[in-house]
Amino acid sequence: MYTEIYESMVEAGIAVKHNEKVWRAANGDVVKTEAEAVGVQTEFELIHPDLLLFVDEVGSNTSQTKDGQVGGEKYMCNVDGRPQQKAATKDCRFTTLGFTAATGEPVMCAVNFEGKNFKEEWKTCFVCCSENSSISGPLLTDMLRFMDDLEIFDRSLCLNPFLILDGHGSRFELCFVLKQALVTMKNDQQDCH
């Protein structure tokens, strides 16, 4: 599986494949022994870590009605009283996605709120909504289009940014796969080859 990813990174122009496998230190330098190395021997070298993106989502809900006591936690109150805490009871789900480059630099944050109608005041970063706040192929496609519109990546370099995702089903929806093909075609049309 990973060999296919590395080969795709080479095709995108952000990595190269050398003739022989080598050991590498944490900073990427070639070292002679396994004792000096981090990880396994590889013939691949990432040459544009700023164009390699990682993303994963984290979902949450503001309602605390199901939080309850954790691990038998006790609360103090008077002898005749019952401990009560103020808590939000209305469900308000949201999902955040942090896009990060392989350099460790943050690229973009996207927020998806639960809802049927988008509110303009939400627009401080990429913000969207879906009925259950889950991420879909069309939303993920819109997030990448938003990055393109911001011109985060210099397309004059004729290199394709490369995004690594988890195996969630939205990553395999046709609209998202087609968006990736269009990005490649866009670079091909810029006299990059």
C-alpha positions in Angstrom: 0.0 0.0 0.0 2.6 2.6 1.0 4.7 1.8 -2.1 1.8 3.0 -4.2 1.6 6.2 -2.2 5.3 6.8 -2.5 5.1 6.2 -6.3 2.2 8.7 -6.5 4.3 11.2 -4.6 7.1 10.8 -7.1 4.6 11.3 -10.0 3.4 14.5 -8.2 7.0 15.7 -8.2 7.2 16.1 -4.4 9.4 13.0 -3.9 12.2 11.2 -5.8 13.1 7.5 -6.0 16.8 6.7 -5.7 18.4 3.5 -7.1 19.3 2.1 -3.6 17.7 2.0 -0.2 19.4 4.0 2.5 19.0 4.6 6.2 18.0 8.2 7.2 18.4 10.1 10.4 15.4 12.1 11.9 16.5 15.2 10.0 16.5 13.3 6.7 20.2 13.0 6.3 21.6 9.7 5.0 23.4 7.6 7.7 25.4 4.5 7.4 24.0 2.3 10.1 20.6 1.2 11.4 21.6 2.4 14.9 21.9 6.0 13.6 18.7 5.8 11.6 15.0 6.4 12.3 12.6 4.0 10.6 13.4 1.5 7.8 15.6 1.8 4.8 14.0 3.5 1.8 14.8 4.5 -1.7 12.3 7.4 -1.6 13.1 10.9 -0.5 10.6 13.7 0.1 11.9 16.8 -1.6 8.9 19.1 -1.1 7.5 18.5 2.4 5.7 21.8 2.2 3.5 20.3 -0.5 2.6 17.1 1.4 -0.5 17.5 3.4 -2.0 15.4 6.2 -5.6 15.8 7.5 -7.9 14.1 10.0 -11.1 15.2 11.5 -12.3 15.5 15.1 -16.0 15.7 15.9 -17.6 17.1 19.0 -21.0 17.9 20.5 -21.7 20.8 22.9 -24.4 18.9 24.8 -23.2 17.5 28.2 -26.3 15.5 29.0 -24.5 12.2 28.5 -21.2 13.2 30.2 -22.1 12.0 33.7 -19.6 10.9 36.3 -16.3 9.6 35.0 -14.5 6.9 36.9 -16.7 7.3 40.1 -15.8 11.0 40.4 -17.5 12.5 43.6 -19.0 16.0 43.9 -19.2 18.0 47.1 -22.5 19.6 48.3 -24.3 20.0 51.6 -25.6 16.9 53.4 -29.2 17.2 52.3 -28.4 18.5 48.8 -27.8 16.9 45.5 -24.8 17.9 43.4 -25.8 19.8 40.3 -23.7 21.2 37.5 -24.6 23.7 34.9 -24.4 22.0 31.5 -25.4 22.6 28.0 -28.2 20.3 27.0 -28.8 21.3 23.4 -27.0 19.1 20.7 -24.8 21.2 18.5 -22.4 19.0 16.7 -19.4 20.1 14.7 -16.3 18.6 13.0 -13.0 20.3 12.6 -10.2 19.3 10.1 -6.7 20.5 10.5 -4.7 20.4 7.3 -0.9 20.3 8.1 2.1 20.2 5.8 4.8 17.6 6.3 7.0 20.5 7.5 4.8 20.7 10.6 3.3 24.0 9.5 -0.5 24.4 9.7 -2.1 25.1 6.3 -5.8 25.5 6.9 -8.5 24.7 9.4 -11.9 23.7 8.2 -15.0 23.6 10.4 -18.3 21.8 9.5 -21.3 22.7 11.7 -24.4 20.6 12.1 -27.2 22.4 10.2 -29.2 22.8 7.1 -28.4 26.4 6.4 -25.0 28.1 6.3 -24.6 31.3 8.3 -22.2 33.9 6.8 -20.9 34.9 10.3 -19.3 31.5 10.5 -16.8 32.4 7.7 -13.5 32.9 9.6 -11.9 29.9 8.0 -13.3 27.3 5.7 -16.7 26.7 7.3 -19.6 24.6 6.1 -22.5 22.6 7.4 -24.2 19.2 7.0 -27.2 17.7 8.7 -25.1 15.5 11.0 -21.8 17.5 10.8 -20.0 14.6 9.1 -17.6 15.1 6.2 -18.6 14.1 2.7 -16.8 13.9 -0.6 -18.4 17.2 -1.8 -17.4 19.0 1.4 -13.9 17.7 1.2 -13.8 18.8 -2.5 -15.0 22.3 -1.5 -12.3 22.5 1.2 -9.6 21.7 -1.4 -11.1 24.2 -3.9 -11.0 26.8 -1.1 -7.3 26.2 -0.7 -6.8 26.5 -4.4 -8.8 29.8 -4.4 -6.5 31.2 -1.7 -3.5 30.2 -3.9 -1.8 28.6 -0.9 0.5 26.6 -3.2 2.6 28.2 -5.9 1.3 26.4 -9.0 4.0 28.0 -11.2 6.4 25.3 -9.7 4.4 22.7 -11.7 4.2 20.4 -8.7 1.0 18.9 -7.4 0.3 19.2 -3.7 -0.2 15.8 -2.2 -2.8 15.0 0.5 -2.8 11.9 2.7 -6.1 11.0 4.2 -7.5 8.3 6.4 -9.8 5.5 4.9 -13.1 7.2 5.6 -15.7 6.6 2.8 -15.9 10.3 1.8 -12.4 10.0 0.5 -13.5 7.6 -2.2 -16.6 9.4 -3.4 -16.6 10.2 -7.1 -16.7 14.0 -6.8 -13.6 13.9 -4.6 -11.7 11.5 -6.8 -12.6 13.7 -9.9 -11.3 16.8 -8.0 -7.9 15.2 -7.7 -7.9 14.4 -11.4 -8.8 18.0 -12.2 -5.9 19.3 -10.0 -3.5 17.2 -12.0 -5.0 18.3 -15.3 -4.8 22.0 -14.2 -1.1 21.6 -13.7 -0.7 19.8 -17.0 -2.3 22.7 -18.8 0.2 25.2 -17.3 3.1 24.1 -19.6 4.6 22.1 -16.7 5.8 19.2 -18.8 
